[in-house]
């Protein structure tokens, strides 16, 4: 091997080693969870003229990487088909996809993406991140309890959303439809 080849080989190895050293390393504890949709519900609650209304999203997916021993590697992402929202009330269900509400033609997917997950106490956690809904990205915190038994996890939680921050129901008075919406989750997942 000539002197120039040796230098190039060393430079190549040094560059490779440097590149690998700055790439994020996958945690040895990172666990990917698969949601069981038959045993899971993603819902929402709001007030309409002072009366509670509940609904569900029937089409959504979640990508969850979580180990309680390594929260720095935890990530939670949910993609929600906004047109799959149902309340069981024909009038509400007819309005949900319209331009004034979810505008499902232009914004068919809402996405929650966590930035950090932290333990609050006991089995209570908070995932702080963002919700992108109707093209508006707002900070959102998902607070949830988590119980893990062997290879099965059960999580229940809520996230509080201000509908007007996302221009959902733009122009509709708060005494008609409340500004605060609670997203609810009851998930079962396996690793």
C-alpha contacts under 8 A as a table, 3 or more apart, distances in Angstrom:
res1	aa1	res2	aa2	distance
1	X	5	X	6.12
1	X	6	X	6.44
2	X	5	X	5.22
2	X	6	X	6.25
3	X	6	X	5.15
3	X	7	X	6.32
4	X	7	X	5.13
4	X	8	X	6.15
5	X	8	X	5.05
5	X	9	X	5.97
6	X	9	X	5.06
6	X	10	X	6.11
7	X	10	X	5.13
7	X	11	X	6.01
8	X	11	X	5.00
8	X	12	X	5.96
9	X	12	X	5.05
9	X	13	X	6.21
10	X	13	X	5.11
10	X	14	X	6.00
11	X	14	X	5.01
11	X	15	X	5.99
12	X	15	X	5.12
12	X	16	X	6.13
13	X	16	X	5.03
13	X	17	X	6.04
14	X	17	X	5.12
14	X	18	X	6.03
15	X	18	X	5.08
15	X	19	X	6.04
16	X	19	X	5.12
16	X	20	X	6.15
17	X	20	X	5.19
17	X	21	X	6.10
18	X	21	X	5.12
18	X	22	X	6.56
19	X	22	X	5.56
19	X	23	X	6.53
20	X	23	X	5.32
21	X	24	X	8.00
26	X	30	X	7.08
26	X	73	X	7.72
27	X	30	X	5.10
27	X	70	X	7.70
27	X	73	X	6.43
29	X	67	X	6.22
29	X	69	X	7.22
29	X	70	X	6.32
30	X	65	X	6.13
30	X	66	X	5.98
30	X	67	X	5.75
30	X	70	X	7.07
30	X	73	X	6.25
30	X	74	X	7.15
31	X	65	X	5.26
31	X	66	X	5.37
31	X	67	X	5.85
31	X	191	X	6.85
32	X	63	X	7.73
32	X	64	X	5.79
32	X	65	X	4.39
32	X	66	X	6.52
32	X	191	X	6.00
33	X	63	X	7.32
33	X	64	X	5.41
33	X	65	X	6.17
33	X	66	X	7.40
33	X	189	X	5.85
33	X	190	X	5.37
33	X	191	X	4.59
34	X	62	X	7.95
34	X	63	X	7.44
34	X	64	X	7.32
34	X	189	X	5.17
34	X	190	X	5.30
34	X	191	X	6.17
35	X	40	X	7.44
35	X	62	X	6.98
35	X	187	X	6.89
35	X	188	X	5.92
35	X	189	X	4.11
35	X	190	X	6.59
36	X	39	X	5.56
36	X	40	X	6.20
36	X	187	X	7.47
36	X	188	X	5.66
36	X	189	X	5.37
36	X	190	X	7.44
37	X	40	X	4.91
37	X	41	X	7.33
37	X	187	X	7.93
37	X	188	X	7.78
39	X	187	X	6.84
39	X	188	X	5.91
40	X	185	X	7.61
40	X	186	X	5.47
40	X	187	X	4.36
40	X	188	X	5.67
41	X	56	X	7.14
41	X	57	X	7.78
41	X	184	X	7.99
41	X	185	X	5.80
41	X	186	X	5.23
41	X	187	X	6.33
42	X	56	X	5.80
42	X	57	X	5.73
42	X	58	X	7.63
42	X	183	X	7.42
42	X	184	X	5.86
42	X	185	X	4.65
42	X	186	X	6.57
42	X	187	X	7.86
43	X	54	X	7.28
43	X	55	X	5.50
43	X	56	X	3.94
43	X	57	X	5.81
43	X	183	X	5.74
43	X	184	X	4.91
43	X	185	X	6.18
44	X	54	X	5.81
44	X	55	X	5.28
44	X	56	X	6.04
44	X	57	X	7.97
44	X	181	X	6.73
44	X	182	X	5.44
44	X	183	X	4.29
44	X	184	X	5.55
45	X	52	X	6.91
45	X	53	X	5.62
45	X	54	X	4.49
45	X	55	X	6.39
45	X	181	X	5.70
45	X	182	X	5.13
45	X	183	X	6.53
45	X	184	X	7.65
46	X	52	X	5.79
46	X	53	X	5.40
46	X	54	X	6.72
46	X	177	X	7.44
46	X	178	X	6.16
46	X	179	X	7.92
46	X	180	X	6.55
46	X	181	X	4.91
46	X	182	X	6.60
47	X	50	X	5.36
47	X	51	X	5.17
47	X	52	X	4.43
47	X	53	X	5.75
47	X	177	X	5.86
47	X	178	X	5.07
48	X	51	X	5.16
48	X	52	X	6.34
48	X	53	X	6.68
48	X	175	X	7.57
48	X	176	X	5.61
48	X	177	X	4.44
48	X	178	X	6.17
49	X	175	X	5.76
49	X	176	X	4.71
49	X	177	X	6.10
49	X	178	X	7.63
50	X	175	X	7.44
50	X	176	X	7.87
50	X	178	X	7.91
53	X	87	X	7.29
54	X	87	X	5.94
55	X	85	X	6.71
55	X	86	X	5.33
55	X	87	X	4.04
55	X	88	X	7.33
56	X	84	X	7.95
56	X	85	X	5.57
56	X	86	X	5.50
56	X	87	X	6.57
57	X	60	X	6.94
57	X	80	X	7.27
57	X	81	X	7.38
57	X	82	X	7.27
57	X	84	X	5.24
57	X	85	X	4.38
57	X	86	X	6.46
58	X	81	X	7.99
58	X	84	X	5.22
58	X	85	X	6.49
58	X	86	X	7.64
59	X	80	X	6.38
59	X	81	X	5.52
59	X	84	X	5.62
60	X	78	X	7.04
60	X	79	X	5.57
60	X	80	X	4.32
60	X	81	X	5.79
61	X	78	X	5.64
61	X	79	X	5.36
61	X	80	X	6.61
62	X	76	X	7.25
62	X	77	X	5.56
62	X	78	X	4.29
62	X	79	X	6.42
63	X	75	X	7.79
63	X	76	X	5.89
63	X	77	X	5.16
63	X	78	X	6.43
64	X	74	X	7.60
64	X	75	X	5.89
64	X	76	X	4.69
64	X	77	X	6.51
65	X	73	X	7.37
65	X	74	X	5.19
65	X	75	X	5.19
65	X	76	X	6.50
66	X	70	X	7.61
66	X	71	X	6.83
66	X	73	X	7.08
66	X	74	X	4.57
66	X	75	X	6.59
66	X	76	X	7.98
67	X	70	X	5.37
67	X	71	X	6.22
67	X	73	X	7.83
67	X	74	X	6.74
68	X	71	X	5.81
70	X	73	X	5.94
70	X	74	X	7.13
71	X	74	X	4.98
71	X	116	X	8.00
71	X	117	X	6.08
71	X	118	X	6.50
72	X	116	X	7.27
72	X	117	X	7.28
74	X	116	X	7.26
74	X	117	X	6.30
75	X	113	X	7.65
75	X	114	X	5.83
75	X	115	X	7.13
75	X	116	X	7.26
75	X	117	X	7.33
76	X	112	X	7.78
76	X	113	X	5.98
76	X	114	X	5.29
76	X	127	X	7.69
77	X	111	X	7.12
77	X	112	X	5.49
77	X	113	X	4.52
77	X	114	X	6.39
78	X	111	X	5.61
78	X	112	X	5.18
78	X	113	X	6.73
79	X	109	X	6.35
79	X	110	X	5.83
79	X	111	X	4.60
79	X	112	X	6.70
80	X	109	X	5.39
80	X	110	X	5.09
80	X	111	X	6.25
81	X	84	X	5.63
81	X	85	X	7.80
81	X	108	X	5.75
81	X	109	X	4.74
81	X	110	X	6.59
82	X	85	X	5.89
82	X	97	X	7.52
82	X	102	X	6.55
82	X	104	X	6.18
82	X	107	X	7.79
82	X	108	X	5.55
82	X	109	X	5.63
82	X	110	X	6.43
83	X	96	X	7.36
83	X	97	X	5.72
83	X	102	X	7.64
83	X	104	X	5.68
83	X	108	X	6.52
85	X	93	X	7.35
85	X	96	X	7.28
86	X	89	X	7.77
86	X	93	X	5.69
87	X	90	X	7.89
87	X	92	X	6.88
87	X	93	X	6.23
88	X	93	X	7.06
89	X	92	X	5.45
89	X	93	X	5.99
90	X	93	X	5.05
90	X	94	X	5.98
91	X	94	X	5.25
91	X	95	X	6.47
92	X	95	X	5.16
92	X	96	X	6.17
93	X	96	X	5.36
93	X	97	X	7.68
94	X	97	X	6.83
94	X	98	X	7.72
95	X	98	X	5.45
95	X	101	X	6.87
96	X	101	X	5.43
96	X	102	X	5.80
96	X	103	X	7.71
97	X	101	X	6.37
97	X	102	X	5.29
97	X	103	X	5.29
97	X	104	X	5.05
97	X	105	X	7.59
98	X	101	X	5.50
98	X	102	X	6.24
98	X	103	X	4.91
98	X	104	X	6.83
99	X	102	X	6.36
99	X	103	X	3.94
99	X	104	X	7.37
99	X	105	X	8.00
100	X	103	X	6.44
100	X	167	X	8.00
100	X	168	X	6.54
100	X	169	X	5.23
100	X	170	X	5.91
101	X	167	X	7.62
101	X	168	X	4.63
101	X	169	X	4.52
101	X	170	X	7.07
102	X	107	X	7.09
102	X	108	X	7.97
102	X	134	X	6.51
102	X	168	X	6.03
102	X	169	X	7.84
103	X	106	X	5.75
103	X	107	X	5.85
103	X	108	X	7.41
103	X	134	X	7.09
104	X	107	X	4.86
104	X	108	X	4.37
104	X	109	X	7.66
105	X	108	X	5.95
106	X	134	X	7.85
107	X	110	X	7.44
107	X	133	X	7.44
107	X	134	X	5.30
107	X	135	X	6.89
109	X	133	X	7.35
110	X	131	X	7.10
110	X	132	X	5.51
110	X	133	X	4.71
110	X	134	X	7.17
111	X	131	X	5.60
111	X	132	X	5.16
111	X	133	X	6.81
112	X	129	X	7.09
112	X	130	X	5.66
112	X	131	X	4.40
112	X	132	X	6.45
113	X	129	X	5.50
113	X	130	X	5.55
113	X	131	X	6.66
114	X	117	X	7.19
114	X	127	X	5.77
114	X	128	X	5.48
114	X	129	X	3.96
114	X	130	X	6.49
115	X	127	X	7.26
115	X	128	X	5.78
115	X	129	X	4.69
115	X	130	X	7.71
116	X	127	X	5.70
116	X	128	X	5.39
116	X	129	X	6.77
117	X	125	X	6.89
117	X	126	X	5.59
117	X	127	X	4.27
117	X	128	X	6.33
118	X	125	X	5.59
118	X	126	X	5.43
118	X	127	X	6.56
119	X	122	X	7.73
119	X	123	X	7.45
119	X	124	X	6.19
119	X	125	X	4.47
119	X	126	X	6.54
120	X	123	X	7.78
120	X	124	X	5.45
120	X	125	X	5.19
120	X	126	X	6.74
121	X	124	X	5.39
121	X	125	X	7.24
123	X	145	X	5.45
123	X	146	X	5.53
123	X	147	X	6.85
124	X	143	X	7.23
124	X	144	X	5.71
124	X	145	X	4.42
124	X	146	X	6.55
125	X	143	X	5.81
125	X	144	X	5.42
125	X	145	X	6.19
125	X	146	X	7.55
126	X	141	X	6.56
126	X	142	X	5.60
126	X	143	X	4.42
126	X	144	X	6.33
127	X	141	X	5.65
127	X	142	X	5.06
127	X	143	X	6.41
128	X	139	X	7.48
128	X	140	X	6.08
128	X	141	X	4.43
128	X	142	X	6.41
129	X	139	X	5.79
129	X	140	X	5.42
129	X	141	X	6.15
130	X	137	X	6.24
130	X	138	X	5.41
130	X	139	X	4.42
130	X	140	X	4.98
130	X	141	X	7.69
131	X	136	X	7.92
131	X	137	X	5.48
131	X	138	X	5.47
131	X	139	X	6.40
131	X	140	X	5.92
132	X	135	X	6.04
132	X	136	X	5.40
132	X	137	X	4.19
132	X	138	X	6.56
133	X	136	X	5.39
133	X	137	X	6.50
133	X	166	X	6.12
134	X	166	X	6.26
134	X	167	X	7.37
134	X	168	X	7.62
135	X	166	X	7.72
136	X	165	X	7.70
136	X	166	X	5.42
137	X	166	X	7.65
138	X	165	X	7.52
138	X	166	X	7.73
140	X	159	X	6.97
140	X	160	X	7.42
140	X	161	X	7.30
141	X	159	X	5.83
141	X	160	X	7.44
142	X	157	X	6.83
142	X	158	X	5.75
142	X	159	X	4.58
142	X	160	X	7.83
143	X	157	X	5.46
143	X	158	X	5.63
143	X	159	X	6.41
144	X	155	X	6.37
144	X	156	X	5.41
144	X	157	X	3.87
144	X	158	X	6.51
145	X	155	X	5.50
145	X	156	X	5.52
145	X	157	X	6.25
146	X	153	X	6.86
146	X	154	X	5.75
146	X	155	X	4.53
146	X	156	X	6.92
147	X	153	X	5.66
147	X	154	X	5.28
147	X	155	X	6.54
148	X	151	X	7.18
148	X	152	X	5.76
148	X	153	X	4.31
148	X	154	X	6.44
149	X	152	X	5.36
149	X	153	X	6.32
151	X	190	X	5.45
151	X	191	X	5.44
152	X	188	X	7.09
152	X	189	X	5.75
152	X	190	X	4.51
152	X	191	X	6.75
153	X	187	X	7.95
153	X	188	X	5.69
153	X	189	X	5.18
153	X	190	X	6.12
154	X	186	X	7.47
154	X	187	X	5.69
154	X	188	X	4.64
154	X	189	X	6.58
155	X	185	X	7.50
155	X	186	X	5.81
155	X	187	X	5.12
155	X	188	X	6.54
156	X	184	X	7.57
156	X	185	X	5.38
156	X	186	X	4.43
156	X	187	X	6.32
157	X	184	X	5.85
157	X	185	X	5.29
157	X	186	X	6.77
158	X	182	X	6.42
158	X	183	X	5.44
158	X	184	X	4.57
158	X	185	X	6.29
159	X	182	X	5.78
159	X	183	X	5.14
159	X	184	X	6.74
160	X	180	X	6.86
160	X	181	X	5.96
160	X	182	X	4.71
160	X	183	X	6.34
161	X	180	X	5.84
161	X	181	X	5.08
161	X	182	X	6.11
161	X	183	X	7.29
162	X	165	X	5.55
162	X	166	X	7.27
162	X	179	X	5.63
162	X	180	X	4.88
162	X	181	X	6.22
163	X	166	X	5.47
163	X	167	X	6.25
163	X	168	X	5.12
163	X	169	X	7.18
163	X	179	X	5.46
163	X	180	X	6.30
163	X	181	X	6.54
164	X	167	X	4.57
164	X	168	X	5.66
164	X	169	X	7.05
164	X	170	X	6.46
164	X	179	X	6.36
165	X	168	X	7.70
167	X	170	X	4.96
169	X	172	X	5.50
172	X	176	X	6.82
172	X	177	X	6.78
173	X	176	X	5.31
173	X	177	X	6.42
173	X	178	X	7.85
174	X	177	X	5.09
174	X	178	X	4.69
174	X	179	X	5.59
175	X	178	X	6.20
178	X	181	X	7.37
